[in-house]
Structure formats: C-alpha cells, structure tokens
Amino acid sequence: MKALSVEDLTARLGGAFPYAEIEVFDDGHLHIGHPGAKSGGHFRVRVVAPAFAGLTTLARHRLVYHALGDWLPGRIHAIAIEAQTPVGP
C-alpha cells in the first residue's frame, strides 16, 4: 500500500471542505521506531472552514474524521486536528 502524502491529505480535505484553508504536516519523522509508524502515517492538520460555524470542537473533529474515514485506521496511524472557523473581516 502506497504511503499517504501531504498532497493526498490536502486534496481529500479540500474536496470535503470547499473554501477551506488547509494545512497538512507530516510528523512521521517524529515517530521513527514507533511500532505504529509501520502501519500508517502520523499527520497534523489545520482546517479553517465555514462548514464548522456553530459546531463544537468534537463535531468539527468528527467531520474531519468522516472525510478521512477509509484511511483511518490504516493509511493514517495518528492525526492531530485543529478545526476552526474563519475570522471575519
């Protein structure tokens, strides 16, 4: 199975959250030697999306997990999520 890239995650999240600001960081280098690192990647994502307006942090994270669902667990071993709404002008 091909390892996921930052570009793979960015594309998937961009499709799920149109008009979002998305940043994806590959933290795999921080987990070298960790047994779970062999089964999937370690990532950190920041998604700023209008879709999160009025939602709790838990609900926002659930939307991100849903967007990545078939990659969890498996191609993604661990993911840290920062999900925010845009700040107005």
Sequence and secondary structure as in RCSB ss.txt:
>XXXX:A:sequence
MKALSVEDLTARLGGAFPYAEIEVFDDGHLHIGHPGAKSGGHFRVRVVAPAFAGLTTLARHRLVYHALGDWLPGR
IHAIAIEAQTPVGP
>XXXX:A:secstr
     HHHHHHHHHHHSTT EEEEEE GGGGTT GGGGTSEEEEEEEE GGGTT  HHHHHHHHHHHTGGGTTTT
EEEEEEEEE     
